[in-house]
Amino acid sequence: MNDLVDAIPPREIARKAEQVGVAKANTDGLTLLVLAILAGAFIALAALLFTVVVTDPRLGFGVTRLIGGLSFCLGLVLVIVAGAELFTGNNLLAMAWASGLIDTRAVLRNWAIVYVGNVVGSLATVLLAWWGNIAALGDGAVGATAVQVATLKGGLTVGEALARGILCNALVCLAVWLAMGGRSVADKVLAQLKTQASRDRQGFDIQLGVIGGRKVIETLRASTAMRPASRSCSTPAPSSRSSLVVVTTSCRCGTLPIEIGLSASKVA
């Protein structure tokens, strides 16, 4: 009975990780590419959900990031449960390589195909989001948030991007490791919640987000430039009786001016 309830012991997880690494390394190229494209799309959809969730900042930075992180868990849940191929999680192939079960060429082949597929899948999702005019949601606030996030990621120094990428990979690999220790789909889903919420709350970046940041900026700007705004956005001045003041800043997403709330503070 305990075998059906308890998590798989770490020693068995390590053996399972090695077996999975061998299987991934021996997967044919076309199958690997298709699964990688799906993984890129899954992560992009999760990033889109994250962007929508964090657009309203009135709960405060920490809480908003926590809720956004829980929303982003959708991406890794889809990757793990559906069996897609994500570059960050596939870094665990290093275990099978370290044990001498696969050679360096097989590892690099897997990483190269999966990385390219992830990029293709993520950019294809960006294109669909552009066609669907997702940037116009919330009177254009969602598009402005996406541009703001992408601008921040694209503006990172090499050192900052590298450090955040390493920290992100560590948490993603830990999430995959914990999922391997689960015996049911519910176990695998729960394994993602804390690790991925922690990743997003602390601002760690998945590599595709950093590397593709400028492409996302260009796409969203083109989207808003080609689609005129249906209405203008403005934020009325707060009433003197209000107990909450939302500090806003103006930004322009293509040709669409938008007000984004940045912080909130109490007034007497």
Phi, psi and chi 1 to 4 in degrees:
 res  aa     phi    psi   chi1   chi2   chi3   chi4
   1 MET       -  -41.5 -179.6   64.6 -179.4      -
   2 ASN   -62.6  -31.3  -71.3  -24.3      -      -
   3 ASP   -64.3  -25.0  -69.7  -19.6      -      -
   4 LEU   -86.6  -16.9  -61.6  176.8      -      -
   5 VAL  -107.8  -44.8  177.4      -      -      -
   6 ASP   -70.5  152.1  -66.6  -18.9      -      -
   7 ALA   -70.2  156.7      -      -      -      -
   8 ILE   -66.6  134.1  -62.9  173.9      -      -
   9 PRO   -61.3  151.5  -21.7   33.4      -      -
  10 PRO   -54.7  -38.7  -28.0   35.4      -      -
  11 ARG   -62.4  -39.7 -170.7 -179.6  -62.0  -85.7
  12 GLU   -72.6  -33.2  -67.5 -175.4   26.3      -
  13 ILE   -61.8  -41.4  -64.0  176.9      -      -
  14 ALA   -60.8  -43.3      -      -      -      -
  15 ARG   -65.6  -39.0  -74.9 -163.3  -69.1  -92.9
  16 LYS   -65.0  -40.0 -174.9  175.8 -179.9  179.7
  17 ALA   -62.0  -39.1      -      -      -      -
  18 GLU   -65.4  -43.0  -68.3  174.0   -8.6      -
  19 GLN   -64.3  -42.0  -65.6  168.7    1.0      -
  20 VAL   -64.5  -39.1  170.4      -      -      -
  21 GLY   -62.1  -40.6      -      -      -      -
  22 VAL   -63.7  -43.9  172.0      -      -      -
  23 ALA   -63.2  -42.1      -      -      -      -
  24 LYS   -65.1  -41.6  -73.1  177.2  178.1  -70.7
  25 ALA   -65.3  -27.7      -      -      -      -
  26 ASN   -96.4    2.0  -67.4  -34.1      -      -
  27 THR   -69.0  139.6  -57.5      -      -      -
  28 ASP   -66.0  155.0   66.6  -85.5      -      -
  29 GLY   -60.0  -42.6      -      -      -      -
  30 LEU   -65.6  -45.9 -179.9   58.6      -      -
  31 THR   -61.0  -42.2  -60.8      -      -      -
  32 LEU   -62.1  -42.4 -157.8   58.8      -      -
  33 LEU   -65.5  -44.9 -179.9   62.7      -      -
  34 VAL   -62.4  -44.9  172.4      -      -      -
  35 LEU   -65.5  -32.6  -68.0  175.7      -      -
  36 ALA   -70.7  -39.1      -      -      -      -
  37 ILE   -62.1  -41.9  -68.7  173.6      -      -
  38 LEU   -62.2  -42.0  -71.5  174.3      -      -
  39 ALA   -63.0  -42.2      -      -      -      -
  40 GLY   -60.7  -39.5      -      -      -      -
  41 ALA   -67.3  -41.0      -      -      -      -
  42 PHE   -60.7  -45.5  -67.0  158.6      -      -
  43 ILE   -67.4  -37.6  -64.4  -61.8      -      -
  44 ALA   -65.7  -40.0      -      -      -      -
  45 LEU   -62.8  -40.1  -71.8  172.6      -      -
  46 ALA   -65.9  -38.9      -      -      -      -
  47 ALA   -64.8  -36.5      -      -      -      -
  48 LEU   -65.0  -42.7 -172.5   59.4      -      -
  49 LEU   -63.2  -42.4  177.1   59.6      -      -
  50 PHE   -57.1  -44.1  170.9   87.4      -      -
  51 THR   -62.6  -42.8  -57.4      -      -      -
  52 VAL   -63.6  -42.5  173.2      -      -      -
  53 VAL   -66.9  -41.4  169.8      -      -      -
  54 VAL   -85.5    1.0  -58.1      -      -      -
  55 THR   -64.1  -34.2  -66.7      -      -      -
  56 ASP   -93.8  109.4 -173.7   -8.0      -      -
  57 PRO   -95.4   12.2   36.7  -33.5      -      -
  58 ARG   -68.5  -14.9  -73.5  175.9  -66.8 -178.9
  59 LEU   -81.0   -6.9  -67.1  176.4      -      -
  60 GLY    99.3  158.1      -      -      -      -
  61 PHE   -60.6  -52.8  176.5   79.2      -      -
  62 GLY   -62.7  -48.2      -      -      -      -
  63 VAL   -66.2  -41.7  176.1      -      -      -
  64 THR   -61.6  -42.8  -59.2      -      -      -
  65 ARG   -66.7  -35.4  -65.4  -76.7  -63.1 -169.6
  66 LEU   -64.6  -46.5  176.2   60.9      -      -
  67 ILE   -65.3  -39.3  -63.3  174.7      -      -
  68 GLY   -62.7  -40.1      -      -      -      -
  69 GLY   -63.3  -41.3      -      -      -      -
  70 LEU   -63.0  -36.4  -68.7  173.4      -      -
  71 SER   -67.3  -38.6  -58.1      -      -      -
  72 PHE   -67.3  -20.6 -172.4   80.9      -      -
  73 CYS   -54.6  -24.4  -69.9      -      -      -
  74 LEU   -51.4  -40.8  169.5   68.4      -      -
  75 GLY   -61.1  -51.5      -      -      -      -
  76 LEU   -71.9  -30.8 -155.1   52.8      -      -
  77 VAL   -61.4  -45.5  167.8      -      -      -
  78 LEU   -63.7  -41.0  -69.7  174.7      -      -
  79 VAL   -62.0  -47.0  168.2      -      -      -
  80 ILE   -73.3  -47.0  -70.0  175.5      -      -
  81 VAL   -71.0  -38.1  175.9      -      -      -
  82 ALA   -83.7  -12.8      -      -      -      -
  83 GLY    80.0   30.4      -      -      -      -
  84 ALA   -79.9  173.8      -      -      -      -
  85 GLU  -114.7  111.2  -62.9  -75.3  -17.0      -
  86 LEU  -111.6  132.6 -175.6   65.0      -      -
  87 PHE   -56.6  -45.3  175.6   81.7      -      -
  88 THR   -61.1  -45.9   45.2      -      -      -
  89 GLY   -68.1  -31.0      -      -      -      -
  90 ASN   -73.8   -3.4  -81.7   19.3      -      -
  91 ASN   -63.4  -18.1  -75.0  -29.0      -      -
  92 LEU   -69.0   -8.4  -77.8  174.8      -      -
  93 LEU   -59.0  -20.3  -96.7   70.7      -      -
  94 ALA   -59.3  -25.9      -      -      -      -
  95 MET   -68.7  -45.8  -66.8 -168.6   63.8      -
  96 ALA   -65.7  -35.8      -      -      -      -
  97 TRP   -66.1  -43.2  172.9   82.2      -      -
  98 ALA   -65.0  -28.6      -      -      -      -
  99 SER   -85.2   -0.3  -62.1      -      -      -
 100 GLY    78.6   15.9      -      -      -      -
 101 LEU   -83.8  -25.0  -60.1  176.6      -      -
 102 ILE  -136.6  156.3   54.9  177.5      -      -
 103 ASP   -95.8  172.8   57.6   20.8      -      -
 104 THR   -62.3  -38.6  -57.6      -      -      -
 105 ARG   -60.9  -40.9 -178.8  177.7  179.5  180.0
 106 ALA   -66.1  -38.2      -      -      -      -
 107 VAL   -65.3  -49.0  173.8      -      -      -
 108 LEU   -65.2  -35.4  -64.9  179.2      -      -
 109 ARG   -61.7  -47.7  167.8 -173.4  171.4  -86.8
 110 ASN   -61.0  -48.6  178.6  -82.1      -      -
 111 TRP   -62.4  -40.5  -75.2   -8.1      -      -
 112 ALA   -65.1  -48.4      -      -      -      -
 113 ILE   -64.5  -44.4  -65.3  174.8      -      -
 114 VAL   -66.4  -40.4  169.7      -      -      -
 115 TYR   -62.5  -47.1 -166.1   91.5      -      -
 116 VAL   -61.6  -44.3  170.4      -      -      -
 117 GLY   -62.4  -40.1      -      -      -      -
 118 ASN   -60.8  -42.8  -72.5  169.2      -      -
 119 VAL   -63.6  -45.2  172.6      -      -      -
 120 VAL   -60.8  -46.5  171.1      -      -      -
 121 GLY   -64.1  -39.8      -      -      -      -
 122 SER   -69.0  -42.6   61.4      -      -      -
 123 LEU   -70.2  -32.3  -67.0 -177.9      -      -
 124 ALA   -63.9  -37.5      -      -      -      -
 125 THR   -68.0  -37.7  -54.8      -      -      -
 126 VAL   -59.6  -42.2  170.4      -      -      -
 127 LEU   -62.8  -43.1 -177.0   60.4      -      -
 128 LEU   -64.9  -38.0  -70.5  174.5      -      -
 129 ALA   -64.2  -35.3      -      -      -      -
 130 TRP   -67.5  -47.7  169.8   55.8      -      -
 131 TRP   -60.7  -36.4  -79.7  -19.1      -      -
 132 GLY   -81.0   -1.2      -      -      -      -
 133 ASN    54.7   42.9 -162.3   21.5      -      -
 134 ILE   -62.9  -27.8  -56.8  -61.1      -      -
 135 ALA   -61.5  -21.0      -      -      -      -
 136 ALA   -82.3   -7.0      -      -      -      -
 137 LEU   -61.9  144.9  -65.8  177.5      -      -
 138 GLY    65.8   38.5      -      -      -      -
 139 ASP    57.0   33.7  -70.2  -28.6      -      -
 140 GLY    91.4   -2.5      -      -      -      -
 141 ALA   -66.7  -34.3      -      -      -      -
 142 VAL   -64.8  -42.9  170.2      -      -      -
 143 GLY   -62.9  -40.1      -      -      -      -
 144 ALA   -65.3  -39.2      -      -      -      -
 145 THR   -64.4  -42.1  -59.4      -      -      -
 146 ALA   -61.3  -42.3      -      -      -      -
 147 VAL   -65.4  -40.5  170.5      -      -      -
 148 GLN   -63.3  -45.1 -176.5 -176.1   36.0      -
 149 VAL   -64.4  -45.6  171.0      -      -      -
 150 ALA   -64.9  -37.0      -      -      -      -
 151 THR   -64.0  -42.7  -59.4      -      -      -
 152 LEU   -63.6  -42.8  -68.9  173.3      -      -
 153 LYS   -66.7  -43.3  -71.1 -179.2 -179.9  -68.1
 154 GLY   -67.8  -20.0      -      -      -      -
 155 GLY   -91.6    0.6      -      -      -      -
 156 LEU   -66.9  145.5  -67.1  173.8      -      -
 157 THR   -72.8  166.6   64.9      -      -      -
 158 VAL   -59.9  -42.3  173.8      -      -      -
 159 GLY   -64.1  -43.4      -      -      -      -
 160 GLU   -63.9  -45.8  -69.7  171.0  -19.5      -
 161 ALA   -62.5  -41.2      -      -      -      -
 162 LEU   -65.3  -45.3  179.5   62.1      -      -
 163 ALA   -63.9  -44.3      -      -      -      -
 164 ARG   -66.9  -37.2  -66.4 -171.1 -174.3 -168.3
 165 GLY   -63.9  -40.7      -      -      -      -
 166 ILE   -64.5  -45.4  -68.3  172.5      -      -
 167 LEU   -63.3  -40.1  -68.8  168.8      -      -
 168 CYS   -63.1  -46.7  169.9      -      -      -
 169 ASN   -60.8  -37.7  -92.4   21.3      -      -
 170 ALA   -61.5  -43.7      -      -      -      -
 171 LEU   -71.8  -35.8  -75.3  173.9      -      -
 172 VAL   -66.1  -45.1  170.8      -      -      -
 173 CYS   -63.4  -36.7  -73.0      -      -      -
 174 LEU   -64.4  -39.7 -178.9   58.6      -      -
 175 ALA   -64.3  -41.6      -      -      -      -
 176 VAL   -65.8  -40.8  173.6      -      -      -
 177 TRP   -59.9  -46.5  178.3  -83.2      -      -
 178 LEU   -64.3  -37.2  -66.7  175.9      -      -
 179 ALA   -63.9  -36.0      -      -      -      -
 180 MET   -65.5  -23.8  -71.4 -177.5 -179.4      -
 181 GLY   -82.5   -8.5      -      -      -      -
 182 GLY   -85.2  154.1      -      -      -      -
 183 ARG  -107.6   -5.5  -62.5 -177.3 -176.2  -85.9
 184 SER  -140.3  169.1   67.5      -      -      -
 185 VAL   -62.7  -38.8  172.4      -      -      -
 186 ALA   -60.4  -41.1      -      -      -      -
 187 ASP   -60.0  -44.4  -66.5  -20.0      -      -
 188 LYS   -66.9  -37.0  -61.1  178.2 -173.4  -59.7
 189 VAL   -67.6  -46.5  170.7      -      -      -
 190 LEU   -62.6  -30.4  -70.9  173.8      -      -
 191 ALA   -65.0  -23.4      -      -      -      -
 192 GLN   -84.4  -28.3  -47.1  -49.5  -51.0      -
 193 LEU   -59.2  -56.2  -62.5 -178.3      -      -
 194 LYS   -70.1  -43.2 -172.0   62.0  176.3  178.4
 195 THR   -65.6  -44.5   52.2      -      -      -
 196 GLN   -76.1  -34.4  -63.2  -48.1  -65.2      -
 197 ALA   -62.9  -39.2      -      -      -      -
 198 SER   -65.1  -40.9  172.3      -      -      -
 199 ARG   -60.0  -48.1 -178.6 -171.4   68.9   82.4
 200 ASP   -72.9  -34.9  -76.8  -71.1      -      -
 201 ARG   -65.8  -33.0 -176.1  167.4 -175.8  177.4
 202 GLN   -89.7   -2.0  -63.1  176.0   78.0      -
 203 GLY    80.4   20.9      -      -      -      -
 204 PHE   -73.7  145.8  -58.6  156.7      -      -
 205 ASP  -114.0  130.8  -66.0  -53.4      -      -
 206 ILE   -73.5  142.7 -162.2  164.4      -      -
 207 GLN   -58.1  -37.3  -70.2   92.0  -31.7      -
 208 LEU   -61.8  -33.0  -66.1 -179.9      -      -
 209 GLY   -67.9  -38.6      -      -      -      -
 210 VAL   -72.9  -49.8  176.4      -      -      -
 211 ILE   -68.1  -37.3  -65.2  172.9      -      -
 212 GLY   -91.5    8.3      -      -      -      -
 213 GLY   -57.6  -48.3      -      -      -      -
 214 ARG   -67.0  -34.9  -63.6 -167.2 -177.9  -81.4
 215 LYS   -63.6  -39.7  175.9   61.1   68.7  175.8
 216 VAL   -64.7  -41.0  174.3      -      -      -
 217 ILE   -58.6  -49.1  -65.6  172.0      -      -
 218 GLU   -61.9  -41.4  -65.0  169.4    2.1      -
 219 THR   -65.7  -45.3  -57.1      -      -      -
 220 LEU   -68.2  -37.6  -72.2  170.8      -      -
 221 ARG   -64.8  -40.5  -77.9  177.6  176.8  169.0
 222 ALA   -64.5  -38.1      -      -      -      -
 223 SER   -61.6  -49.5  171.1      -      -      -
 224 THR   -72.9  -28.2   51.8      -      -      -
 225 ALA   -70.0  -33.7      -      -      -      -
 226 MET   -84.3  -17.2  -66.4  176.6   64.6      -
 227 ARG  -117.3  109.3  -60.8  176.8 -176.6  -89.5
 228 PRO   -65.4  149.0   23.8  -33.3      -      -
 229 ALA   -70.5  138.7      -      -      -      -
 230 SER   -76.2  -26.1   58.5      -      -      -
 231 ARG  -156.0  156.0   67.6  178.0   97.3  174.6
 232 SER   -83.5  155.8   60.6      -      -      -
 233 CYS  -109.4  135.2  -56.0      -      -      -
 234 SER  -151.5  155.3   61.4      -      -      -
 235 THR  -118.9  117.6  -57.4      -      -      -
 236 PRO   -67.2  153.6   25.5  -34.2      -      -
 237 ALA   -66.0  140.3      -      -      -      -
 238 PRO   -68.5  146.9   25.3  -34.3      -      -
 239 SER   -72.4  149.2  169.2      -      -      -
 240 SER   -66.0  -18.3   59.5      -      -      -
 241 ARG   -86.6  -11.4  -63.8 -179.5  179.5  178.9
 242 SER   -69.8  143.9  174.4      -      -      -
 243 SER   -94.1   -0.3   61.4      -      -      -
 244 LEU  -138.9  126.8 -173.5   65.6      -      -
 245 VAL  -113.6  125.1  174.2      -      -      -
 246 VAL   -99.2  116.5  177.0      -      -      -
 247 VAL   -80.9  126.7 -178.3      -      -      -
 248 THR  -119.0  161.1   61.9      -      -      -
 249 THR  -134.8  145.6 -178.0      -      -      -
 250 SER   -90.8  137.8  -63.0      -      -      -
 251 CYS  -142.7  163.6   78.1      -      -      -
 252 ARG  -120.1  123.2 -177.5  172.8  -65.8  -86.4
 253 CYS  -104.2   97.0  177.9      -      -      -
 254 GLY    68.0 -116.5      -      -      -      -
 255 THR  -103.9   10.8   58.6      -      -      -
 256 LEU  -108.4  109.6 -177.9   62.3      -      -
 257 PRO   -75.3  138.2   26.9  -31.3      -      -
 258 ILE  -140.0  144.9  -59.4 -168.3      -      -
 259 GLU  -102.7  124.3  -62.3  -76.1  -21.2      -
 260 ILE  -115.8  125.2  -52.8  175.0      -      -
 261 GLY   -71.0  131.7      -      -      -      -
 262 LEU  -109.3  -35.7  -65.8  179.9      -      -
 263 SER  -156.5  168.3   61.1      -      -      -
 264 ALA  -135.9  144.5      -      -      -      -
 265 SER  -145.2  151.3   58.3      -      -      -
 266 LYS   -79.3  146.5  -66.0  -73.4 -175.7  180.0
 267 VAL  -123.5  155.5  -64.0      -      -      -
 268 ALA   -71.5      -      -      -      -      -
